[in-house]
Amino acid sequence: MLCRVADSLFWLGRYIERAENTVRLVEVTHHSLLESESSSDDVSYSQWQPILASLGDQALFEKLYDDRSSYNASYFLTFDTENPSSVFNCIAAARENARMIRDQISTEMWETINGVYLYLKNTNAEEVCTELDFNFYLEIKKFTLLFQGIKEVTFNHKLGYEFLACGYELERADKTCRILDTKRHMDANQKKRDDTMDVAHWSAILRACSGFEAYHHEFAVRAYENNIARFLILSRDFPRSVLFCLRKLQAAIHAISGCPITHFSNEPERLVGMLVSNLQYIDPQNLKEEELHTLIEEIEDRLATIAIELRNKYMFSEITDPATEAEDEATEELEDSSQSQSQSEG
């Protein structure tokens, strides 16, 4: 298989999964705002800030928008072409990757990704963000889930399928970590602990991962922090848990090389094997507050390293995620601006 084909399949999977997870977060945040007692801009932004921070988009958003309203946050995450991680840009990038390998994927796969792109392009962004058109978010989720189903039954389960799976599972594991980490940012915005708000926050996190029902099937109790963290990180049965995704990623990487899963033949296999082992033997009682945040950061860093090593091994190119680059540039500009202001005041 050509390196460019493997690269396009890898990013096709990542971008579609990224778009779906962003849609889930935006939809859940809108529901939370509707249920809140106040609708002022300050309260609205306090709901959006944890999402932006966990996705790594806060610096870019604050650079682009002086008015930090709910409308602007929703538009930024969904339609803004200046945000590399917006739903529109992710779908556009996924479509472009699919177009470049049109002869490698099925007609149904191409028609589905092209259809969601045209749907987004013809959607009235102002109407969706102003009137909270939940049908729009439902349609995007339907499109992405439809694509996954079509991929399973129309795409040969050979090397190309495994590279696509690598993109999907790596991105899904990363986004589950980021969604879970939003609770830390939510707590930072609370002046004092509120048990009712805690339950609401944890429920929102479960819904953002489509795990509300699955969680309650496994734990016949209300949304407790330790149980939810354990479920979203360590569950071997829930498809969006970090461990579940990593085991699927491990299987895909080994299928590419043909090396038995009990051994490793390259750096990506070694790294993902170590991470899977660490999570399988971790003490669930350690998934609390600071320990949880430290673990999430470690998983995210190791996922980034796995992605780099995977591309170094099979795609022979440096990993360049536009979303990460944009966030780094925005952060540097904000820091430079703060330093200049401090010097002028001095």
Contacts in CASP RR format, 6 or more apart in sequence:
PFRMAT RR
TARGET T0000
AUTHOR 0000-0000-0000
METHOD contacts of the structure
MODEL  1
MLCRVADSLFWLGRYIERAENTVRLVEVTHHSLLESESSSDDVSYSQWQP
ILASLGDQALFEKLYDDRSSYNASYFLTFDTENPSSVFNCIAAARENARM
IRDQISTEMWETINGVYLYLKNTNAEEVCTELDFNFYLEIKKFTLLFQGI
KEVTFNHKLGYEFLACGYELERADKTCRILDTKRHMDANQKKRDDTMDVA
HWSAILRACSGFEAYHHEFAVRAYENNIARFLILSRDFPRSVLFCLRKLQ
AAIHAISGCPITHFSNEPERLVGMLVSNLQYIDPQNLKEEELHTLIEEIE
DRLATIAIELRNKYMFSEITDPATEAEDEATEELEDSSQSQSQSEG
1 159 0 8 1.000
1 160 0 8 1.000
1 163 0 8 1.000
3 314 0 8 1.000
3 315 0 8 1.000
3 316 0 8 1.000
3 317 0 8 1.000
4 100 0 8 1.000
4 101 0 8 1.000
4 315 0 8 1.000
5 101 0 8 1.000
5 104 0 8 1.000
5 160 0 8 1.000
6 159 0 8 1.000
6 160 0 8 1.000
6 163 0 8 1.000
6 314 0 8 1.000
6 315 0 8 1.000
7 311 0 8 1.000
7 315 0 8 1.000
7 317 0 8 1.000
8 97 0 8 1.000
8 98 0 8 1.000
8 100 0 8 1.000
8 101 0 8 1.000
9 97 0 8 1.000
9 101 0 8 1.000
9 104 0 8 1.000
9 160 0 8 1.000
9 163 0 8 1.000
9 164 0 8 1.000
10 163 0 8 1.000
10 164 0 8 1.000
10 166 0 8 1.000
10 167 0 8 1.000
10 310 0 8 1.000
10 311 0 8 1.000
10 315 0 8 1.000
11 93 0 8 1.000
11 94 0 8 1.000
11 97 0 8 1.000
11 167 0 8 1.000
12 94 0 8 1.000
12 97 0 8 1.000
12 98 0 8 1.000
12 101 0 8 1.000
12 113 0 8 1.000
12 164 0 8 1.000
12 167 0 8 1.000
13 94 0 8 1.000
13 164 0 8 1.000
13 167 0 8 1.000
13 168 0 8 1.000
13 171 0 8 1.000
14 167 0 8 1.000
14 168 0 8 1.000
14 170 0 8 1.000
14 171 0 8 1.000
15 90 0 8 1.000
15 91 0 8 1.000
15 93 0 8 1.000
15 94 0 8 1.000
15 97 0 8 1.000
16 90 0 8 1.000
16 91 0 8 1.000
16 94 0 8 1.000
16 113 0 8 1.000
16 144 0 8 1.000
16 147 0 8 1.000
16 148 0 8 1.000
16 168 0 8 1.000
17 144 0 8 1.000
17 167 0 8 1.000
17 168 0 8 1.000
17 171 0 8 1.000
17 172 0 8 1.000
17 175 0 8 1.000
18 85 0 8 1.000
18 90 0 8 1.000
18 171 0 8 1.000
18 175 0 8 1.000
18 323 0 8 1.000
19 87 0 8 1.000
19 90 0 8 1.000
19 91 0 8 1.000
19 94 0 8 1.000
19 140 0 8 1.000
19 144 0 8 1.000
20 140 0 8 1.000
20 141 0 8 1.000
20 144 0 8 1.000
20 145 0 8 1.000
21 171 0 8 1.000
21 172 0 8 1.000
21 175 0 8 1.000
21 179 0 8 1.000
21 208 0 8 1.000
22 55 0 8 1.000
22 77 0 8 1.000
22 78 0 8 1.000
22 85 0 8 1.000
22 86 0 8 1.000
22 87 0 8 1.000
22 90 0 8 1.000
23 78 0 8 1.000
23 87 0 8 1.000
23 137 0 8 1.000
23 140 0 8 1.000
23 141 0 8 1.000
23 144 0 8 1.000
24 141 0 8 1.000
24 179 0 8 1.000
24 207 0 8 1.000
24 208 0 8 1.000
24 209 0 8 1.000
24 210 0 8 1.000
25 51 0 8 1.000
25 55 0 8 1.000
25 77 0 8 1.000
25 179 0 8 1.000
25 182 0 8 1.000
25 208 0 8 1.000
26 51 0 8 1.000
26 74 0 8 1.000
26 77 0 8 1.000
26 78 0 8 1.000
26 87 0 8 1.000
26 137 0 8 1.000
27 134 0 8 1.000
27 137 0 8 1.000
28 204 0 8 1.000
28 207 0 8 1.000
28 208 0 8 1.000
29 47 0 8 1.000
29 48 0 8 1.000
29 51 0 8 1.000
29 204 0 8 1.000
30 74 0 8 1.000
30 132 0 8 1.000
30 134 0 8 1.000
31 204 0 8 1.000
31 207 0 8 1.000
32 47 0 8 1.000
32 200 0 8 1.000
32 204 0 8 1.000
33 39 0 8 1.000
33 44 0 8 1.000
33 47 0 8 1.000
33 70 0 8 1.000
34 132 0 8 1.000
35 200 0 8 1.000
36 43 0 8 1.000
36 47 0 8 1.000
41 67 0 8 1.000
41 68 0 8 1.000
41 69 0 8 1.000
41 70 0 8 1.000
44 69 0 8 1.000
44 70 0 8 1.000
44 73 0 8 1.000
45 68 0 8 1.000
45 69 0 8 1.000
45 70 0 8 1.000
45 73 0 8 1.000
46 189 0 8 1.000
47 70 0 8 1.000
48 68 0 8 1.000
48 70 0 8 1.000
48 73 0 8 1.000
48 74 0 8 1.000
49 58 0 8 1.000
49 185 0 8 1.000
49 189 0 8 1.000
50 182 0 8 1.000
50 183 0 8 1.000
50 184 0 8 1.000
50 185 0 8 1.000
50 186 0 8 1.000
50 188 0 8 1.000
50 189 0 8 1.000
51 73 0 8 1.000
51 77 0 8 1.000
51 182 0 8 1.000
52 58 0 8 1.000
52 61 0 8 1.000
52 73 0 8 1.000
52 77 0 8 1.000
53 182 0 8 1.000
53 185 0 8 1.000
54 178 0 8 1.000
54 179 0 8 1.000
54 181 0 8 1.000
54 182 0 8 1.000
54 185 0 8 1.000
55 77 0 8 1.000
55 85 0 8 1.000
55 178 0 8 1.000
56 178 0 8 1.000
56 323 0 8 1.000
56 327 0 8 1.000
57 76 0 8 1.000
57 77 0 8 1.000
57 83 0 8 1.000
57 85 0 8 1.000
57 323 0 8 1.000
57 327 0 8 1.000
59 327 0 8 1.000
59 330 0 8 1.000
59 331 0 8 1.000
59 334 0 8 1.000
60 82 0 8 1.000
60 83 0 8 1.000
60 326 0 8 1.000
60 327 0 8 1.000
60 329 0 8 1.000
60 330 0 8 1.000
61 68 0 8 1.000
61 72 0 8 1.000
61 73 0 8 1.000
61 76 0 8 1.000
61 83 0 8 1.000
62 68 0 8 1.000
62 330 0 8 1.000
62 334 0 8 1.000
63 330 0 8 1.000
63 333 0 8 1.000
63 334 0 8 1.000
64 76 0 8 1.000
64 80 0 8 1.000
64 82 0 8 1.000
64 83 0 8 1.000
65 72 0 8 1.000
65 76 0 8 1.000
71 129 0 8 1.000
71 130 0 8 1.000
74 128 0 8 1.000
74 129 0 8 1.000
75 125 0 8 1.000
75 129 0 8 1.000
76 83 0 8 1.000
76 86 0 8 1.000
77 83 0 8 1.000
77 85 0 8 1.000
77 86 0 8 1.000
77 87 0 8 1.000
78 86 0 8 1.000
78 87 0 8 1.000
78 88 0 8 1.000
78 125 0 8 1.000
78 128 0 8 1.000
78 129 0 8 1.000
79 86 0 8 1.000
79 87 0 8 1.000
79 88 0 8 1.000
79 120 0 8 1.000
79 123 0 8 1.000
79 125 0 8 1.000
79 128 0 8 1.000
79 129 0 8 1.000
80 86 0 8 1.000
80 88 0 8 1.000
80 89 0 8 1.000
81 88 0 8 1.000
81 89 0 8 1.000
83 89 0 8 1.000
83 326 0 8 1.000
84 321 0 8 1.000
84 322 0 8 1.000
84 323 0 8 1.000
84 325 0 8 1.000
84 326 0 8 1.000
85 322 0 8 1.000
85 323 0 8 1.000
85 326 0 8 1.000
87 120 0 8 1.000
87 140 0 8 1.000
88 120 0 8 1.000
88 121 0 8 1.000
89 322 0 8 1.000
91 113 0 8 1.000
91 116 0 8 1.000
91 117 0 8 1.000
91 120 0 8 1.000
92 117 0 8 1.000
92 120 0 8 1.000
93 322 0 8 1.000
94 113 0 8 1.000
95 113 0 8 1.000
95 114 0 8 1.000
95 117 0 8 1.000
98 105 0 8 1.000
98 109 0 8 1.000
98 110 0 8 1.000
98 113 0 8 1.000
98 114 0 8 1.000
99 110 0 8 1.000
102 110 0 8 1.000
104 160 0 8 1.000
105 155 0 8 1.000
106 150 0 8 1.000
106 154 0 8 1.000
106 155 0 8 1.000
108 150 0 8 1.000
108 154 0 8 1.000
109 147 0 8 1.000
109 150 0 8 1.000
109 151 0 8 1.000
109 154 0 8 1.000
109 155 0 8 1.000
112 143 0 8 1.000
112 146 0 8 1.000
112 147 0 8 1.000
112 150 0 8 1.000
113 147 0 8 1.000
115 143 0 8 1.000
116 140 0 8 1.000
116 143 0 8 1.000
116 144 0 8 1.000
116 147 0 8 1.000
119 139 0 8 1.000
119 140 0 8 1.000
119 143 0 8 1.000
120 140 0 8 1.000
123 136 0 8 1.000
127 133 0 8 1.000
128 136 0 8 1.000
148 168 0 8 1.000
151 161 0 8 1.000
151 164 0 8 1.000
155 161 0 8 1.000
155 164 0 8 1.000
159 256 0 8 1.000
162 252 0 8 1.000
162 253 0 8 1.000
162 255 0 8 1.000
162 256 0 8 1.000
163 252 0 8 1.000
163 256 0 8 1.000
163 314 0 8 1.000
165 248 0 8 1.000
165 249 0 8 1.000
165 252 0 8 1.000
166 249 0 8 1.000
166 252 0 8 1.000
166 253 0 8 1.000
166 256 0 8 1.000
166 310 0 8 1.000
169 245 0 8 1.000
169 246 0 8 1.000
169 248 0 8 1.000
169 249 0 8 1.000
169 252 0 8 1.000
170 245 0 8 1.000
170 249 0 8 1.000
170 303 0 8 1.000
170 306 0 8 1.000
170 307 0 8 1.000
170 310 0 8 1.000
172 240 0 8 1.000
172 245 0 8 1.000
173 242 0 8 1.000
173 245 0 8 1.000
173 246 0 8 1.000
173 249 0 8 1.000
173 299 0 8 1.000
173 303 0 8 1.000
174 300 0 8 1.000
174 303 0 8 1.000
176 209 0 8 1.000
176 232 0 8 1.000
176 233 0 8 1.000
176 240 0 8 1.000
176 241 0 8 1.000
176 242 0 8 1.000
176 245 0 8 1.000
177 233 0 8 1.000
177 242 0 8 1.000
177 296 0 8 1.000
177 299 0 8 1.000
177 300 0 8 1.000
177 303 0 8 1.000
178 300 0 8 1.000
179 205 0 8 1.000
179 208 0 8 1.000
179 209 0 8 1.000
179 232 0 8 1.000
180 205 0 8 1.000
180 228 0 8 1.000
180 229 0 8 1.000
180 232 0 8 1.000
180 233 0 8 1.000
180 292 0 8 1.000
180 296 0 8 1.000
181 293 0 8 1.000
181 296 0 8 1.000
182 205 0 8 1.000
182 208 0 8 1.000
183 201 0 8 1.000
183 202 0 8 1.000
183 205 0 8 1.000
183 225 0 8 1.000
184 292 0 8 1.000
184 293 0 8 1.000
186 201 0 8 1.000
190 197 0 8 1.000
198 223 0 8 1.000
198 225 0 8 1.000
199 222 0 8 1.000
199 223 0 8 1.000
202 223 0 8 1.000
202 224 0 8 1.000
202 225 0 8 1.000
202 228 0 8 1.000
203 212 0 8 1.000
203 223 0 8 1.000
205 228 0 8 1.000
205 232 0 8 1.000
206 212 0 8 1.000
206 215 0 8 1.000
206 223 0 8 1.000
206 228 0 8 1.000
206 232 0 8 1.000
209 232 0 8 1.000
209 240 0 8 1.000
210 240 0 8 1.000
211 238 0 8 1.000
211 240 0 8 1.000
214 231 0 8 1.000
214 238 0 8 1.000
215 223 0 8 1.000
215 227 0 8 1.000
215 228 0 8 1.000
215 231 0 8 1.000
215 238 0 8 1.000
218 231 0 8 1.000
218 235 0 8 1.000
218 237 0 8 1.000
218 238 0 8 1.000
219 227 0 8 1.000
219 231 0 8 1.000
221 227 0 8 1.000
225 288 0 8 1.000
226 284 0 8 1.000
226 285 0 8 1.000
226 287 0 8 1.000
226 288 0 8 1.000
229 287 0 8 1.000
229 288 0 8 1.000
229 292 0 8 1.000
230 284 0 8 1.000
230 287 0 8 1.000
231 238 0 8 1.000
231 241 0 8 1.000
232 238 0 8 1.000
232 240 0 8 1.000
232 241 0 8 1.000
232 242 0 8 1.000
233 241 0 8 1.000
233 242 0 8 1.000
233 243 0 8 1.000
233 279 0 8 1.000
233 287 0 8 1.000
233 295 0 8 1.000
233 299 0 8 1.000
234 241 0 8 1.000
234 242 0 8 1.000
234 243 0 8 1.000
234 279 0 8 1.000
234 282 0 8 1.000
234 284 0 8 1.000
234 287 0 8 1.000
235 241 0 8 1.000
235 243 0 8 1.000
235 244 0 8 1.000
236 243 0 8 1.000
236 244 0 8 1.000
236 247 0 8 1.000
237 244 0 8 1.000
238 244 0 8 1.000
239 245 0 8 1.000
242 279 0 8 1.000
242 299 0 8 1.000
243 276 0 8 1.000
243 279 0 8 1.000
243 280 0 8 1.000
246 272 0 8 1.000
246 275 0 8 1.000
246 276 0 8 1.000
246 279 0 8 1.000
247 276 0 8 1.000
249 272 0 8 1.000
249 306 0 8 1.000
250 261 0 8 1.000
250 269 0 8 1.000
250 272 0 8 1.000
250 273 0 8 1.000
250 276 0 8 1.000
251 261 0 8 1.000
253 268 0 8 1.000
253 269 0 8 1.000
253 272 0 8 1.000
253 310 0 8 1.000
254 260 0 8 1.000
254 261 0 8 1.000
254 269 0 8 1.000
256 314 0 8 1.000
257 265 0 8 1.000
257 266 0 8 1.000
257 269 0 8 1.000
258 265 0 8 1.000
259 265 0 8 1.000
259 266 0 8 1.000
259 269 0 8 1.000
264 270 0 8 1.000
264 273 0 8 1.000
266 309 0 8 1.000
266 313 0 8 1.000
267 309 0 8 1.000
267 312 0 8 1.000
267 313 0 8 1.000
268 306 0 8 1.000
268 309 0 8 1.000
268 310 0 8 1.000
268 313 0 8 1.000
271 302 0 8 1.000
271 305 0 8 1.000
271 306 0 8 1.000
271 309 0 8 1.000
272 306 0 8 1.000
275 299 0 8 1.000
275 302 0 8 1.000
275 303 0 8 1.000
275 306 0 8 1.000
279 299 0 8 1.000
282 295 0 8 1.000
286 295 0 8 1.000
287 295 0 8 1.000
307 319 0 8 1.000
308 319 0 8 1.000
311 317 0 8 1.000
311 318 0 8 1.000
311 319 0 8 1.000
END
